[in-house]
């Protein structure tokens, strides 16, 4: 399965800004996951400062945090495992 490069992923995330994105990526177990969410939530509705701190901790581990709207939780993925971003 073809994945996007880290540079392409970073550029697409930057372009999305505070808009909703749909990301499909390969999980650690090899299955695909699709997440609808926000890379840069524009308000504290995301779980307050604790939620923002969790996102920063994910970045520190090399993960890309995304706030999934359906579950109202932070999810993460590695940039080199992304199949698509819409």
PDB file of N, CA, C and O in Angstrom:
ATOM      1  N   UNK A   1       0.837  -1.178   0.000  1.00  0.00           N
ATOM      2  CA  UNK A   1       0.000   0.000   0.000  1.00  0.00           C
ATOM      3  C   UNK A   1       0.889   1.251   0.000  1.00  0.00           C
ATOM      4  O   UNK A   1       1.830   1.351   0.787  1.00  0.00           O
ATOM      5  N   UNK A   2       0.585   2.185  -0.875  1.00  0.00           N
ATOM      6  CA  UNK A   2       1.382   3.399  -0.983  1.00  0.00           C
ATOM      7  C   UNK A   2       1.030   4.387   0.116  1.00  0.00           C
ATOM      8  O   UNK A   2      -0.141   4.610   0.427  1.00  0.00           O
ATOM      9  N   UNK A   3       2.063   4.970   0.694  1.00  0.00           N
ATOM     10  CA  UNK A   3       1.861   5.996   1.715  1.00  0.00           C
ATOM     11  C   UNK A   3       2.448   7.317   1.231  1.00  0.00           C
ATOM     12  O   UNK A   3       3.295   7.343   0.338  1.00  0.00           O
ATOM     13  N   UNK A   4       1.993   8.395   1.821  1.00  0.00           N
ATOM     14  CA  UNK A   4       2.501   9.729   1.495  1.00  0.00           C
ATOM     15  C   UNK A   4       3.831   9.948   2.210  1.00  0.00           C
ATOM     16  O   UNK A   4       4.109   9.304   3.221  1.00  0.00           O
ATOM     17  N   UNK A   5       4.642  10.849   1.689  1.00  0.00           N
ATOM     18  CA  UNK A   5       5.902  11.171   2.357  1.00  0.00           C
ATOM     19  C   UNK A   5       5.607  12.069   3.558  1.00  0.00           C
ATOM     20  O   UNK A   5       4.564  12.720   3.623  1.00  0.00           O
ATOM     21  N   UNK A   6       6.540  12.091   4.502  1.00  0.00           N
ATOM     22  CA  UNK A   6       6.374  12.929   5.691  1.00  0.00           C
ATOM     23  C   UNK A   6       6.220  14.397   5.309  1.00  0.00           C
ATOM     24  O   UNK A   6       5.427  15.119   5.914  1.00  0.00           O
ATOM     25  N   UNK A   7       6.981  14.841   4.300  1.00  0.00           N
ATOM     26  CA  UNK A   7       6.909  16.241   3.862  1.00  0.00           C
ATOM     27  C   UNK A   7       5.538  16.584   3.295  1.00  0.00           C
ATOM     28  O   UNK A   7       4.992  17.649   3.580  1.00  0.00           O
ATOM     29  N   UNK A   8       4.979  15.673   2.488  1.00  0.00           N
ATOM     30  CA  UNK A   8       3.656  15.896   1.902  1.00  0.00           C
ATOM     31  C   UNK A   8       2.596  15.942   3.014  1.00  0.00           C
ATOM     32  O   UNK A   8       1.701  16.788   2.998  1.00  0.00           O
ATOM     33  N   UNK A   9       2.713  15.027   3.966  1.00  0.00           N
ATOM     34  CA  UNK A   9       1.767  14.993   5.085  1.00  0.00           C
ATOM     35  C   UNK A   9       1.838  16.304   5.872  1.00  0.00           C
ATOM     36  O   UNK A   9       0.805  16.894   6.189  1.00  0.00           O
ATOM     37  N   UNK A  10       3.049  16.758   6.186  1.00  0.00           N
ATOM     38  CA  UNK A  10       3.217  18.000   6.942  1.00  0.00           C
ATOM     39  C   UNK A  10       2.603  19.181   6.195  1.00  0.00           C
ATOM     40  O   UNK A  10       1.953  20.031   6.804  1.00  0.00           O
ATOM     41  N   UNK A  11       2.806  19.238   4.891  1.00  0.00           N
ATOM     42  CA  UNK A  11       2.251  20.323   4.078  1.00  0.00           C
ATOM     43  C   UNK A  11       0.721  20.276   4.074  1.00  0.00           C
ATOM     44  O   UNK A  11       0.069  21.312   4.205  1.00  0.00           O
ATOM     45  N   UNK A  12       0.148  19.083   3.924  1.00  0.00           N
ATOM     46  CA  UNK A  12      -1.306  18.949   3.881  1.00  0.00           C
ATOM     47  C   UNK A  12      -1.943  19.311   5.226  1.00  0.00           C
ATOM     48  O   UNK A  12      -3.013  19.917   5.270  1.00  0.00           O
ATOM     49  N   UNK A  13      -1.282  18.938   6.310  1.00  0.00           N
ATOM     50  CA  UNK A  13      -1.784  19.280   7.649  1.00  0.00           C
ATOM     51  C   UNK A  13      -1.771  20.798   7.824  1.00  0.00           C
ATOM     52  O   UNK A  13      -2.726  21.381   8.336  1.00  0.00           O
ATOM     53  N   UNK A  14      -0.685  21.424   7.396  1.00  0.00           N
ATOM     54  CA  UNK A  14      -0.568  22.879   7.504  1.00  0.00           C
ATOM     55  C   UNK A  14      -1.665  23.566   6.691  1.00  0.00           C
ATOM     56  O   UNK A  14      -2.251  24.548   7.145  1.00  0.00           O
ATOM     57  N   UNK A  15      -1.940  23.059   5.509  1.00  0.00           N
ATOM     58  CA  UNK A  15      -2.969  23.642   4.648  1.00  0.00           C
ATOM     59  C   UNK A  15      -4.366  23.500   5.255  1.00  0.00           C
ATOM     60  O   UNK A  15      -5.218  24.366   5.055  1.00  0.00           O
ATOM     61  N   UNK A  16      -4.604  22.424   5.989  1.00  0.00           N
ATOM     62  CA  UNK A  16      -5.915  22.206   6.617  1.00  0.00           C
ATOM     63  C   UNK A  16      -6.176  23.221   7.723  1.00  0.00           C
ATOM     64  O   UNK A  16      -7.313  23.651   7.914  1.00  0.00           O
ATOM     65  N   UNK A  17      -5.138  23.603   8.448  1.00  0.00           N
ATOM     66  CA  UNK A  17      -5.306  24.572   9.525  1.00  0.00           C
ATOM     67  C   UNK A  17      -6.351  24.107  10.534  1.00  0.00           C
ATOM     68  O   UNK A  17      -6.193  23.057  11.157  1.00  0.00           O
ATOM     69  N   UNK A  18      -7.427  24.895  10.696  1.00  0.00           N
ATOM     70  CA  UNK A  18      -8.471  24.547  11.665  1.00  0.00           C
ATOM     71  C   UNK A  18      -9.679  23.884  11.010  1.00  0.00           C
ATOM     72  O   UNK A  18     -10.730  23.751  11.635  1.00  0.00           O
ATOM     73  N   UNK A  19      -9.531  23.468   9.747  1.00  0.00           N
ATOM     74  CA  UNK A  19     -10.640  22.804   9.047  1.00  0.00           C
ATOM     75  C   UNK A  19     -10.651  21.302   9.346  1.00  0.00           C
ATOM     76  O   UNK A  19      -9.620  20.715   9.673  1.00  0.00           O
ATOM     77  N   UNK A  20     -11.824  20.699   9.229  1.00  0.00           N
ATOM     78  CA  UNK A  20     -11.970  19.263   9.452  1.00  0.00           C
ATOM     79  C   UNK A  20     -11.252  18.485   8.348  1.00  0.00           C
ATOM     80  O   UNK A  20     -11.347  18.822   7.168  1.00  0.00           O
ATOM     81  N   UNK A  21     -10.539  17.445   8.755  1.00  0.00           N
ATOM     82  CA  UNK A  21      -9.802  16.603   7.813  1.00  0.00           C
ATOM     83  C   UNK A  21     -10.201  15.145   8.002  1.00  0.00           C
ATOM     84  O   UNK A  21     -10.600  14.730   9.090  1.00  0.00           O
ATOM     85  N   UNK A  22     -10.085  14.382   6.928  1.00  0.00           N
ATOM     86  CA  UNK A  22     -10.286  12.939   6.982  1.00  0.00           C
ATOM     87  C   UNK A  22      -8.946  12.291   6.655  1.00  0.00           C
ATOM     88  O   UNK A  22      -8.422  12.451   5.552  1.00  0.00           O
ATOM     89  N   UNK A  23      -8.399  11.562   7.618  1.00  0.00           N
ATOM     90  CA  UNK A  23      -7.087  10.946   7.456  1.00  0.00           C
ATOM     91  C   UNK A  23      -7.232   9.428   7.473  1.00  0.00           C
ATOM     92  O   UNK A  23      -7.864   8.864   8.365  1.00  0.00           O
ATOM     93  N   UNK A  24      -6.646   8.783   6.487  1.00  0.00           N
ATOM     94  CA  UNK A  24      -6.597   7.317   6.462  1.00  0.00           C
ATOM     95  C   UNK A  24      -5.136   6.932   6.626  1.00  0.00           C
ATOM     96  O   UNK A  24      -4.268   7.399   5.889  1.00  0.00           O
ATOM     97  N   UNK A  25      -4.879   6.065   7.614  1.00  0.00           N
ATOM     98  CA  UNK A  25      -3.503   5.670   7.892  1.00  0.00           C
ATOM     99  C   UNK A  25      -3.443   4.194   8.279  1.00  0.00           C
ATOM    100  O   UNK A  25      -4.458   3.565   8.581  1.00  0.00           O
ATOM    101  N   UNK A  26      -2.223   3.664   8.259  1.00  0.00           N
ATOM    102  CA  UNK A  26      -1.992   2.262   8.616  1.00  0.00           C
ATOM    103  C   UNK A  26      -1.662   2.200  10.105  1.00  0.00           C
ATOM    104  O   UNK A  26      -0.715   2.833  10.571  1.00  0.00           O
ATOM    105  N   UNK A  27      -2.458   1.428  10.841  1.00  0.00           N
ATOM    106  CA  UNK A  27      -2.232   1.260  12.270  1.00  0.00           C
ATOM    107  C   UNK A  27      -1.044   0.333  12.506  1.00  0.00           C
ATOM    108  O   UNK A  27      -0.553  -0.307  11.576  1.00  0.00           O
ATOM    109  N   UNK A  28      -0.590   0.267  13.746  1.00  0.00           N
ATOM    110  CA  UNK A  28       0.555  -0.574  14.107  1.00  0.00           C
ATOM    111  C   UNK A  28       0.318  -2.045  13.768  1.00  0.00           C
ATOM    112  O   UNK A  28       1.262  -2.770  13.453  1.00  0.00           O
ATOM    113  N   UNK A  29      -0.951  -2.489  13.832  1.00  0.00           N
ATOM    114  CA  UNK A  29      -1.245  -3.899  13.533  1.00  0.00           C
ATOM    115  C   UNK A  29      -1.424  -4.164  12.030  1.00  0.00           C
ATOM    116  O   UNK A  29      -1.730  -5.284  11.623  1.00  0.00           O
ATOM    117  N   UNK A  30      -1.229  -3.121  11.213  1.00  0.00           N
ATOM    118  CA  UNK A  30      -1.305  -3.282   9.765  1.00  0.00           C
ATOM    119  C   UNK A  30      -2.667  -3.007   9.144  1.00  0.00           C
ATOM    120  O   UNK A  30      -2.800  -3.005   7.920  1.00  0.00           O
ATOM    121  N   UNK A  31      -3.682  -2.775   9.975  1.00  0.00           N
ATOM    122  CA  UNK A  31      -5.014  -2.466   9.447  1.00  0.00           C
ATOM    123  C   UNK A  31      -5.139  -0.972   9.172  1.00  0.00           C
ATOM    124  O   UNK A  31      -4.355  -0.168   9.677  1.00  0.00           O
ATOM    125  N   UNK A  32      -6.129  -0.613   8.370  1.00  0.00           N
ATOM    126  CA  UNK A  32      -6.366   0.797   8.052  1.00  0.00           C
ATOM    127  C   UNK A  32      -7.350   1.410   9.042  1.00  0.00           C
ATOM    128  O   UNK A  32      -8.275   0.743   9.506  1.00  0.00           O
ATOM    129  N   UNK A  33      -7.143   2.671   9.356  1.00  0.00           N
ATOM    130  CA  UNK A  33      -8.085   3.424  10.180  1.00  0.00           C
ATOM    131  C   UNK A  33      -8.329   4.756   9.490  1.00  0.00           C
ATOM    132  O   UNK A  33      -7.411   5.370   8.945  1.00  0.00           O
ATOM    133  N   UNK A  34      -9.578   5.189   9.523  1.00  0.00           N
ATOM    134  CA  UNK A  34      -9.934   6.505   9.005  1.00  0.00           C
ATOM    135  C   UNK A  34     -10.476   7.335  10.164  1.00  0.00           C
ATOM    136  O   UNK A  34     -11.356   6.895  10.903  1.00  0.00           O
ATOM    137  N   UNK A  35      -9.935   8.542  10.309  1.00  0.00           N
ATOM    138  CA  UNK A  35     -10.331   9.441  11.394  1.00  0.00           C
ATOM    139  C   UNK A  35     -10.792  10.756  10.783  1.00  0.00           C
ATOM    140  O   UNK A  35     -10.115  11.318   9.923  1.00  0.00           O
ATOM    141  N   UNK A  36     -11.949  11.246  11.230  1.00  0.00           N
ATOM    142  CA  UNK A  36     -12.423  12.587  10.873  1.00  0.00           C
ATOM    143  C   UNK A  36     -12.169  13.469  12.076  1.00  0.00           C
ATOM    144  O   UNK A  36     -12.668  13.202  13.169  1.00  0.00           O
ATOM    145  N   UNK A  37     -11.392  14.523  11.873  1.00  0.00           N
ATOM    146  CA  UNK A  37     -11.078  15.352  13.025  1.00  0.00           C
ATOM    147  C   UNK A  37     -10.350  16.622  12.667  1.00  0.00           C
ATOM    148  O   UNK A  37     -10.320  17.054  11.515  1.00  0.00           O
ATOM    149  N   UNK A  38      -9.761  17.209  13.697  1.00  0.00           N
ATOM    150  CA  UNK A  38      -9.083  18.499  13.588  1.00  0.00           C
ATOM    151  C   UNK A  38      -7.634  18.363  14.038  1.00  0.00           C
ATOM    152  O   UNK A  38      -7.347  17.725  15.051  1.00  0.00           O
ATOM    153  N   UNK A  39      -6.725  18.968  13.279  1.00  0.00           N
ATOM    154  CA  UNK A  39      -5.320  18.986  13.670  1.00  0.00           C
ATOM    155  C   UNK A  39      -5.050  20.143  14.623  1.00  0.00           C
ATOM    156  O   UNK A  39      -4.234  20.031  15.537  1.00  0.00           O
ATOM    157  N   UNK A  40      -5.747  21.261  14.398  1.00  0.00           N
ATOM    158  CA  UNK A  40      -5.543  22.461  15.210  1.00  0.00           C
ATOM    159  C   UNK A  40      -6.899  22.959  15.685  1.00  0.00           C
ATOM    160  O   UNK A  40      -7.449  23.896  15.107  1.00  0.00           O
ATOM    161  N   UNK A  41      -7.444  22.350  16.722  1.00  0.00           N
ATOM    162  CA  UNK A  41      -8.733  22.826  17.228  1.00  0.00           C
ATOM    163  C   UNK A  41      -8.622  24.298  17.591  1.00  0.00           C
ATOM    164  O   UNK A  41      -7.626  24.736  18.167  1.00  0.00           O
ATOM    165  N   UNK A  42      -9.657  25.053  17.246  1.00  0.00           N
ATOM    166  CA  UNK A  42      -9.595  26.504  17.429  1.00  0.00           C
ATOM    167  C   UNK A  42     -10.193  26.967  18.750  1.00  0.00           C
ATOM    168  O   UNK A  42     -10.250  28.168  19.015  1.00  0.00           O
ATOM    169  N   UNK A  43     -10.639  26.029  19.581  1.00  0.00           N
ATOM    170  CA  UNK A  43     -11.194  26.448  20.868  1.00  0.00           C
ATOM    171  C   UNK A  43     -10.815  25.440  21.940  1.00  0.00           C
ATOM    172  O   UNK A  43     -10.221  24.401  21.651  1.00  0.00           O
ATOM    173  N   UNK A  44     -11.158  25.754  23.164  1.00  0.00           N
ATOM    174  CA  UNK A  44     -10.853  24.872  24.290  1.00  0.00           C
ATOM    175  C   UNK A  44     -11.863  23.741  24.395  1.00  0.00           C
ATOM    176  O   UNK A  44     -11.783  22.931  25.318  1.00  0.00           O
ATOM    177  N   UNK A  45     -12.815  23.669  23.466  1.00  0.00           N
ATOM    178  CA  UNK A  45     -13.841  22.641  23.487  1.00  0.00           C
ATOM    179  C   UNK A  45     -13.231  21.252  23.332  1.00  0.00           C
ATOM    180  O   UNK A  45     -13.935  20.246  23.407  1.00  0.00           O
ATOM    181  N   UNK A  46     -11.954  21.205  23.122  1.00  0.00           N
ATOM    182  CA  UNK A  46     -11.247  19.971  22.864  1.00  0.00           C
ATOM    183  C   UNK A  46     -10.838  19.218  24.100  1.00  0.00           C
ATOM    184  O   UNK A  46     -10.087  18.249  23.987  1.00  0.00           O
ATOM    185  N   UNK A  47     -11.268  19.591  25.228  1.00  0.00           N
ATOM    186  CA  UNK A  47     -10.826  18.882  26.414  1.00  0.00           C
ATOM    187  C   UNK A  47      -9.885  19.748  27.222  1.00  0.00           C
ATOM    188  O   UNK A  47      -9.021  19.234  27.932  1.00  0.00           O
ATOM    189  N   UNK A  48     -10.039  21.019  27.126  1.00  0.00           N
ATOM    190  CA  UNK A  48      -9.294  21.995  27.918  1.00  0.00           C
ATOM    191  C   UNK A  48      -7.784  21.893  27.746  1.00  0.00           C
ATOM    192  O   UNK A  48      -7.288  21.363  26.751  1.00  0.00           O
ATOM    193  N   UNK A  49      -7.077  22.404  28.723  1.00  0.00           N
ATOM    194  CA  UNK A  49      -5.610  22.413  28.654  1.00  0.00           C
ATOM    195  C   UNK A  49      -5.044  21.003  28.696  1.00  0.00           C
ATOM    196  O   UNK A  49      -3.995  20.739  28.109  1.00  0.00           O
ATOM    197  N   UNK A  50      -5.723  20.103  29.377  1.00  0.00           N
ATOM    198  CA  UNK A  50      -5.263  18.711  29.450  1.00  0.00           C
ATOM    199  C   UNK A  50      -5.236  18.086  28.056  1.00  0.00           C
ATOM    200  O   UNK A  50      -4.288  17.383  27.707  1.00  0.00           O
ATOM    201  N   UNK A  51      -6.268  18.341  27.267  1.00  0.00           N
ATOM    202  CA  UNK A  51      -6.318  17.819  25.907  1.00  0.00           C
ATOM    203  C   UNK A  51      -5.209  18.386  25.052  1.00  0.00           C
ATOM    204  O   UNK A  51      -4.596  17.665  24.265  1.00  0.00           O
ATOM    205  N   UNK A  52      -4.949  19.658  25.197  1.00  0.00           N
ATOM    206  CA  UNK A  52      -3.875  20.282  24.434  1.00  0.00           C
ATOM    207  C   UNK A  52      -2.516  19.710  24.855  1.00  0.00           C
ATOM    208  O   UNK A  52      -1.645  19.494  24.012  1.00  0.00           O
ATOM    209  N   UNK A  53      -2.337  19.465  26.157  1.00  0.00           N
ATOM    210  CA  UNK A  53      -1.085  18.897  26.654  1.00  0.00           C
ATOM    211  C   UNK A  53      -0.891  17.484  26.106  1.00  0.00           C
ATOM    212  O   UNK A  53       0.229  17.088  25.781  1.00  0.00           O
ATOM    213  N   UNK A  54      -1.974  16.734  26.005  1.00  0.00           N
ATOM    214  CA  UNK A  54      -1.895  15.377  25.457  1.00  0.00           C
ATOM    215  C   UNK A  54      -1.434  15.428  24.002  1.00  0.00           C
ATOM    216  O   UNK A  54      -0.617  14.611  23.578  1.00  0.00           O
ATOM    217  N   UNK A  55      -1.956  16.387  23.237  1.00  0.00           N
ATOM    218  CA  UNK A  55      -1.541  16.562  21.847  1.00  0.00           C
ATOM    219  C   UNK A  55      -0.065  16.890  21.733  1.00  0.00           C
ATOM    220  O   UNK A  55       0.624  16.387  20.846  1.00  0.00           O
ATOM    221  N   UNK A  56       0.418  17.732  22.631  1.00  0.00           N
ATOM    222  CA  UNK A  56       1.837  18.096  22.618  1.00  0.00           C
ATOM    223  C   UNK A  56       2.714  16.889  22.972  1.00  0.00           C
ATOM    224  O   UNK A  56       3.799  16.727  22.413  1.00  0.00           O
ATOM    225  N   UNK A  57       2.250  16.050  23.890  1.00  0.00           N
ATOM    226  CA  UNK A  57       3.007  14.854  24.268  1.00  0.00           C
ATOM    227  C   UNK A  57       3.109  13.899  23.083  1.00  0.00           C
ATOM    228  O   UNK A  57       4.149  13.272  22.883  1.00  0.00           O
ATOM    229  N   UNK A  58       2.043  13.783  22.299  1.00  0.00           N
ATOM    230  CA  UNK A  58       2.065  12.930  21.108  1.00  0.00           C
ATOM    231  C   UNK A  58       3.098  13.441  20.111  1.00  0.00           C
ATOM    232  O   UNK A  58       3.862  12.661  19.543  1.00  0.00           O
ATOM    233  N   UNK A  59       3.116  14.759  19.900  1.00  0.00           N
ATOM    234  CA  UNK A  59       4.088  15.343  18.971  1.00  0.00           C
ATOM    235  C   UNK A  59       5.513  15.034  19.414  1.00  0.00           C
ATOM    236  O   UNK A  59       6.381  14.755  18.587  1.00  0.00           O
ATOM    237  N   UNK A  60       5.746  15.085  20.718  1.00  0.00           N
ATOM    238  CA  UNK A  60       7.082  14.824  21.256  1.00  0.00           C
ATOM    239  C   UNK A  60       7.539  13.390  20.966  1.00  0.00           C
ATOM    240  O   UNK A  60       8.738  13.135  20.861  1.00  0.00           O
ATOM    241  N   UNK A  61       6.603  12.466  20.837  1.00  0.00           N
ATOM    242  CA  UNK A  61       6.925  11.069  20.526  1.00  0.00           C
ATOM    243  C   UNK A  61       6.989  10.810  19.020  1.00  0.00           C
ATOM    244  O   UNK A  61       7.176   9.672  18.591  1.00  0.00           O
ATOM    245  N   UNK A  62       6.836  11.859  18.226  1.00  0.00           N
ATOM    246  CA  UNK A  62       6.893  11.696  16.778  1.00  0.00           C
ATOM    247  C   UNK A  62       5.551  11.357  16.151  1.00  0.00           C
ATOM    248  O   UNK A  62       5.484  11.006  14.972  1.00  0.00           O
ATOM    249  N   UNK A  63       4.491  11.459  16.926  1.00  0.00           N
ATOM    250  CA  UNK A  63       3.157  11.166  16.419  1.00  0.00           C
ATOM    251  C   UNK A  63       2.470  12.466  16.006  1.00  0.00           C
ATOM    252  O   UNK A  63       2.790  13.541  16.513  1.00  0.00           O
ATOM    253  N   UNK A  64       1.528  12.348  15.082  1.00  0.00           N
ATOM    254  CA  UNK A  64       0.737  13.491  14.661  1.00  0.00           C
ATOM    255  C   UNK A  64      -0.617  13.385  15.381  1.00  0.00           C
ATOM    256  O   UNK A  64      -1.379  12.454  15.119  1.00  0.00           O
ATOM    257  N   UNK A  65      -0.922  14.325  16.282  1.00  0.00           N
ATOM    258  CA  UNK A  65      -2.193  14.265  16.990  1.00  0.00           C
ATOM    259  C   UNK A  65      -3.334  14.801  16.136  1.00  0.00           C
ATOM    260  O   UNK A  65      -3.164  15.759  15.382  1.00  0.00           O
ATOM    261  N   UNK A  66      -4.494  14.173  16.265  1.00  0.00           N
ATOM    262  CA  UNK A  66      -5.704  14.636  15.585  1.00  0.00           C
ATOM    263  C   UNK A  66      -6.858  14.428  16.552  1.00  0.00           C
ATOM    264  O   UNK A  66      -6.983  13.360  17.150  1.00  0.00           O
ATOM    265  N   UNK A  67      -7.696  15.437  16.707  1.00  0.00           N
ATOM    266  CA  UNK A  67      -8.837  15.349  17.613  1.00  0.00           C
ATOM    267  C   UNK A  67     -10.011  14.763  16.841  1.00  0.00           C
ATOM    268  O   UNK A  67     -10.579  15.425  15.972  1.00  0.00           O
ATOM    269  N   UNK A  68     -10.377  13.513  17.159  1.00  0.00           N
ATOM    270  CA  UNK A  68     -11.462  12.835  16.456  1.00  0.00           C
ATOM    271  C   UNK A  68     -12.800  13.346  16.970  1.00  0.00           C
ATOM    272  O   UNK A  68     -13.088  13.284  18.165  1.00  0.00           O
ATOM    273  N   UNK A  69     -13.618  13.856  16.040  1.00  0.00           N
ATOM    274  CA  UNK A  69     -14.893  14.450  16.414  1.00  0.00           C
ATOM    275  C   UNK A  69     -15.898  13.426  16.940  1.00  0.00           C
ATOM    276  O   UNK A  69     -16.615  13.701  17.902  1.00  0.00           O
ATOM    277  N   UNK A  70     -15.955  12.247  16.317  1.00  0.00           N
ATOM    278  CA  UNK A  70     -16.945  11.239  16.699  1.00  0.00           C
ATOM    279  C   UNK A  70     -16.752  10.751  18.135  1.00  0.00           C
ATOM    280  O   UNK A  70     -17.719  10.641  18.889  1.00  0.00           O
ATOM    281  N   UNK A  71     -15.513  10.460  18.511  1.00  0.00           N
ATOM    282  CA  UNK A  71     -15.246   9.923  19.849  1.00  0.00           C
ATOM    283  C   UNK A  71     -14.911  11.015  20.862  1.00  0.00           C
ATOM    284  O   UNK A  71     -14.842  10.760  22.065  1.00  0.00           O
ATOM    285  N   UNK A  72     -14.703  12.237  20.361  1.00  0.00           N
ATOM    286  CA  UNK A  72     -14.295  13.371  21.204  1.00  0.00           C
ATOM    287  C   UNK A  72     -13.028  13.043  21.989  1.00  0.00           C
ATOM    288  O   UNK A  72     -12.908  13.346  23.177  1.00  0.00           O
ATOM    289  N   UNK A  73     -12.081  12.409  21.277  1.00  0.00           N
ATOM    290  CA  UNK A  73     -10.802  12.037  21.876  1.00  0.00           C
ATOM    291  C   UNK A  73      -9.663  12.325  20.906  1.00  0.00           C
ATOM    292  O   UNK A  73      -9.854  12.383  19.691  1.00  0.00           O
ATOM    293  N   UNK A  74      -8.475  12.504  21.476  1.00  0.00           N
ATOM    294  CA  UNK A  74      -7.289  12.633  20.652  1.00  0.00           C
ATOM    295  C   UNK A  74      -6.888  11.258  20.141  1.00  0.00           C
ATOM    296  O   UNK A  74      -6.889  10.282  20.892  1.00  0.00           O
ATOM    297  N   UNK A  75      -6.552  11.188  18.880  1.00  0.00           N
ATOM    298  CA  UNK A  75      -5.978   9.999  18.248  1.00  0.00           C
ATOM    299  C   UNK A  75      -4.639  10.451  17.679  1.00  0.00           C
ATOM    300  O   UNK A  75      -4.347  11.646  17.637  1.00  0.00           O
ATOM    301  N   UNK A  76      -3.844   9.510  17.250  1.00  0.00           N
ATOM    302  CA  UNK A  76      -2.565   9.901  16.648  1.00  0.00           C
ATOM    303  C   UNK A  76      -2.146   8.877  15.608  1.00  0.00           C
ATOM    304  O   UNK A  76      -2.626   7.744  15.578  1.00  0.00           O
ATOM    305  N   UNK A  77      -1.229   9.321  14.757  1.00  0.00           N
ATOM    306  CA  UNK A  77      -0.676   8.453  13.728  1.00  0.00           C
ATOM    307  C   UNK A  77       0.723   8.938  13.407  1.00  0.00           C
ATOM    308  O   UNK A  77       1.095  10.066  13.729  1.00  0.00           O
ATOM    309  N   UNK A  78       1.486   8.077  12.774  1.00  0.00           N
ATOM    310  CA  UNK A  78       2.826   8.454  12.328  1.00  0.00           C
ATOM    311  C   UNK A  78       2.729   8.942  10.886  1.00  0.00           C
ATOM    312  O   UNK A  78       2.048   8.333  10.061  1.00  0.00           O
ATOM    313  N   UNK A  79       3.411  10.038  10.591  1.00  0.00           N
ATOM    314  CA  UNK A  79       3.319  10.674   9.275  1.00  0.00           C
ATOM    315  C   UNK A  79       3.708   9.734   8.130  1.00  0.00           C
ATOM    316  O   UNK A  79       3.184   9.860   7.023  1.00  0.00           O
ATOM    317  N   UNK A  80       4.614   8.805   8.383  1.00  0.00           N
ATOM    318  CA  UNK A  80       5.046   7.910   7.306  1.00  0.00           C
ATOM    319  C   UNK A  80       4.082   6.740   7.081  1.00  0.00           C
ATOM    320  O   UNK A  80       4.366   5.861   6.267  1.00  0.00           O
ATOM    321  N   UNK A  81       2.960   6.715   7.783  1.00  0.00           N
ATOM    322  CA  UNK A  81       1.960   5.654   7.648  1.00  0.00           C
ATOM    323  C   UNK A  81       0.652   6.161   7.028  1.00  0.00           C
ATOM    324  O   UNK A  81      -0.336   5.429   6.971  1.00  0.00           O
ATOM    325  N   UNK A  82       0.651   7.418   6.562  1.00  0.00           N
ATOM    326  CA  UNK A  82      -0.577   8.024   6.013  1.00  0.00           C
ATOM    327  C   UNK A  82      -0.801   7.592   4.566  1.00  0.00           C
ATOM    328  O   UNK A  82       0.096   7.668   3.726  1.00  0.00           O
ATOM    329  N   UNK A  83      -2.020   7.139   4.305  1.00  0.00           N
ATOM    330  CA  UNK A  83      -2.415   6.745   2.951  1.00  0.00           C
ATOM    331  C   UNK A  83      -3.065   7.931   2.237  1.00  0.00           C
ATOM    332  O   UNK A  83      -2.804   8.165   1.057  1.00  0.00           O
ATOM    333  N   UNK A  84      -3.920   8.684   2.957  1.00  0.00           N
ATOM    334  CA  UNK A  84      -4.547   9.861   2.354  1.00  0.00           C
ATOM    335  C   UNK A  84      -5.007  10.855   3.412  1.00  0.00           C
ATOM    336  O   UNK A  84      -5.281  10.496   4.557  1.00  0.00           O
ATOM    337  N   UNK A  85      -5.085  12.120   2.993  1.00  0.00           N
ATOM    338  CA  UNK A  85      -5.658  13.194   3.806  1.00  0.00           C
ATOM    339  C   UNK A  85      -6.575  13.973   2.891  1.00  0.00           C
ATOM    340  O   UNK A  85      -6.164  14.442   1.830  1.00  0.00           O
ATOM    341  N   UNK A  86      -7.824  14.109   3.311  1.00  0.00           N
ATOM    342  CA  UNK A  86      -8.804  14.872   2.512  1.00  0.00           C
ATOM    343  C   UNK A  86      -9.366  15.996   3.331  1.00  0.00           C
ATOM    344  O   UNK A  86     -10.205  16.755   2.845  1.00  0.00           O
TER     345      UNK A  86
END
